[in-house]
Amino acid sequence: MADRNEPLPQIKLRRDNALRLLVEGVPYIRWMGIRFDRRGDELTAIMPFDQKLIGNPFLPAIHGGATAAFLEIAALVELSWSAMWEDLESGRIAPDAAMPDSLPRLPKTIDFTVDYLRSGLPRDAYARARVVRSGRRYASVHVEAWQDNRAKLIAQATAHFLMPQG
Amino acid sequence: MTSEDQISTETRDRIARQFIEAIPHASALGMSLDRLGTGEAEISMAWNADFVGDPRSGIIHGGVISALMDTCCGAAVLSHPTGPRSTATIDLRIDYMRAAAPGQRITARATCYHVTRSVAFVRAQAMDEDSENPVATATGAFTLER
């Protein structure tokens, strides 16, 4: 069980470090400019607007492929994060930048279905994912993305993942 | 090859280049429109270290495949003989069969196999240099603006 007397700055540092290693280890997340905001174990993915994300310059609108990639990244990071949370809190794992193997392997995407609800505006986008079911082998994750209004989704997706074995 | 064929080939190449240049995200990912038929499109892109999803294996992130599939499906819709003015994705499902081999070029082929007055139905495949075994398949519905 987690140590109730562990100093707060140490708890935050441990969690932020683990999240940073998980996210910064993926070149494509960096290239897309996507980052994650953490409140306790809750993650919000943020995709700051960038000209290279545009799909239709006349509207203008964010490319559907960029939106799909954002949703898939948010789902994958949420699933990995929630799968490692217990081990991280109990100290069974201690992710270390110098040792890539100290982080668990990433789940693999089996399939991904994205539903486009509104055109993505040239503004920052946010996403939150929910692990609907996570078994030993398979996981199902639902993810939603929005821009100015949390209630007005620009897209949602359901993804299935194969969990890393061993 | 006659000079007439030559001109049409050049014109085709110019249109293909302009299509990608008009889409900043496709251009940033280094996509090239290799073929545009009637309701069919082929778009490819090179492997790039920036697009890796798993640094331990060098495998391209699924999101890159999604962007490639989405662009290719959109191109197939726009090339449909009924001449749509524009299109947008309604939904897209991608099945990932296997990891794309690190370092290899990825090619997507899409077919717009049916259109109604306002909806286009598309399917696509993505391959690396082993064209026998698809990396991923996709199926989607797109809007049609006439």
Chai-1 contact restraints between the chains, C-beta under 6 A:
chainA,res_idxA,chainB,res_idxB,connection_type,confidence,min_distance_angstrom,max_distance_angstrom,comment,restraint_id
A,G25,B,P55,contact,1.0,0.0,6.0,A-B,restraint_1
A,V26,B,G53,contact,1.0,0.0,6.0,A-B,restraint_2
A,P27,B,D50,contact,1.0,0.0,6.0,A-B,restraint_3
A,P27,B,V52,contact,1.0,0.0,6.0,A-B,restraint_4
A,Y28,B,F51,contact,1.0,0.0,6.0,A-B,restraint_5
A,Y28,B,G53,contact,1.0,0.0,6.0,A-B,restraint_6
A,Y28,B,H61,contact,1.0,0.0,6.0,A-B,restraint_7
A,W31,B,D50,contact,1.0,0.0,6.0,A-B,restraint_8
A,Q51,B,P24,contact,1.0,0.0,6.0,A-B,restraint_9
A,K52,B,P24,contact,1.0,0.0,6.0,A-B,restraint_10
A,K52,B,A28,contact,1.0,0.0,6.0,A-B,restraint_11
A,L53,B,H25,contact,1.0,0.0,6.0,A-B,restraint_12
A,I54,B,P24,contact,1.0,0.0,6.0,A-B,restraint_13
A,I54,B,H25,contact,1.0,0.0,6.0,A-B,restraint_14
A,G55,B,I23,contact,1.0,0.0,6.0,A-B,restraint_15
A,G55,B,H25,contact,1.0,0.0,6.0,A-B,restraint_16
A,H63,B,H25,contact,1.0,0.0,6.0,A-B,restraint_17
A,G64,B,D70,contact,1.0,0.0,6.0,A-B,restraint_18
A,G64,B,T89,contact,1.0,0.0,6.0,A-B,restraint_19
A,G65,B,S66,contact,1.0,0.0,6.0,A-B,restraint_20
A,G65,B,A67,contact,1.0,0.0,6.0,A-B,restraint_21
A,G65,B,D70,contact,1.0,0.0,6.0,A-B,restraint_22
A,G65,B,T71,contact,1.0,0.0,6.0,A-B,restraint_23
A,A66,B,H25,contact,1.0,0.0,6.0,A-B,restraint_24
A,A68,B,S66,contact,1.0,0.0,6.0,A-B,restraint_25
A,A69,B,G63,contact,1.0,0.0,6.0,A-B,restraint_26
A,A69,B,S66,contact,1.0,0.0,6.0,A-B,restraint_27
A,A69,B,A67,contact,1.0,0.0,6.0,A-B,restraint_28
A,E72,B,G62,contact,1.0,0.0,6.0,A-B,restraint_29
A,E72,B,G63,contact,1.0,0.0,6.0,A-B,restraint_30
A,I73,B,G63,contact,1.0,0.0,6.0,A-B,restraint_31
A,L106,B,D54,contact,1.0,0.0,6.0,A-B,restraint_32
A,T109,B,G62,contact,1.0,0.0,6.0,A-B,restraint_33
A,T109,B,Y96,contact,1.0,0.0,6.0,A-B,restraint_34
A,D111,B,D95,contact,1.0,0.0,6.0,A-B,restraint_35
A,F112,B,I94,contact,1.0,0.0,6.0,A-B,restraint_36
A,T113,B,R93,contact,1.0,0.0,6.0,A-B,restraint_37
A,V114,B,L92,contact,1.0,0.0,6.0,A-B,restraint_38
A,D115,B,D91,contact,1.0,0.0,6.0,A-B,restraint_39
A,Y116,B,T89,contact,1.0,0.0,6.0,A-B,restraint_40
